[in-house]
Amino acid sequence: MTEGGTRGCTLLLAGCGKMGGAMLDGWLTAGIASSVAVVEPSGLPESLRGNPAVILASGPDTLPAGFAPDVVVLAVKPQVMDSVLPAYRALVNPGTVFLSVAAGKTIASFEAALGEGAAIVRSMPNTPAAIGRGMTVAVGNPLVTGAQKTLCDSLLRAVGDVAWVDDESLLDPVTAVSGSGPAYVFLMVEAMAKAGEAAGLPAELAMRLARATVAGAGELLHRSPTAAADLRKAVTSPNGTTQAALDVLMAGDGIQPLLDRAVAAAANRSRELAK
């Protein structure tokens, strides 16, 4: 790993599905990972085949001689994590940090499988990471050094924004808001399109309007430092059409109580899955 600990690291990626593959593309593009071993039963994604910096291994016990990862990224599905982890116990040492991007798996569960000497960072990314616009929240155990936190931050920041917390329990509501959140936005597009159809628009045009409007509004929110509430107020003329719609959406039985219940249900489910 180069000076500063953020570029040219040696990385082992366990699981190279959609999320793992998208993140690896970002790391290679950013120059953070100079040497990568990938453990993926289905093989490398097409975009990574032939890349001299990427090695395909059948498991951590088949790594090339002398390959010592600075970071082991755990990107396998949560339901198979427990069966996969024991094979990685041999890689536990003070110079290696384990970075999980698997939903619902706690630091305690990783410590139980890898041993109490493992430096572990648990993170919760979301699917926009596939286009470099993800939102990830992370928390580390006490064995994670400052340099290792910086390295993990760089890896996660290569595919979007990153926030760190000290309280691991916050990852349950994080999962409910940003982890599951893209699905809420996609549902909003579906609902807007159906409402447009009900108002008389052809189905194809209604969906085109809904997709473009949500995508455009999201980009405006991304680029502007203005608060979301102020952006909303800026497009709402008193007694106009937008105000008529917002009177419905912001009523006592409108969108806020629905989202309160939805986020609470997702957070509760995240806690259940972590047991």
Salt bridges, closest charged atoms under 4 A:
GLU46 OE1 - ARG49 NH1 2.80
ASP82 OD1 - LYS105 NZ 3.13
ASP153 OD2 - ARG157 NE 2.96
ASP161 OD1 - ARG157 NH1 3.46
GLU168 OE2 - ARG122 NH1 2.83
ASP172 OD2 - ARG271 NE 3.92
GLU219 OE1 - ARG133 NH1 3.06
GLU219 OE2 - ARG223 NE 2.79
GLU272 OE1 - ARG269 NH1 3.04
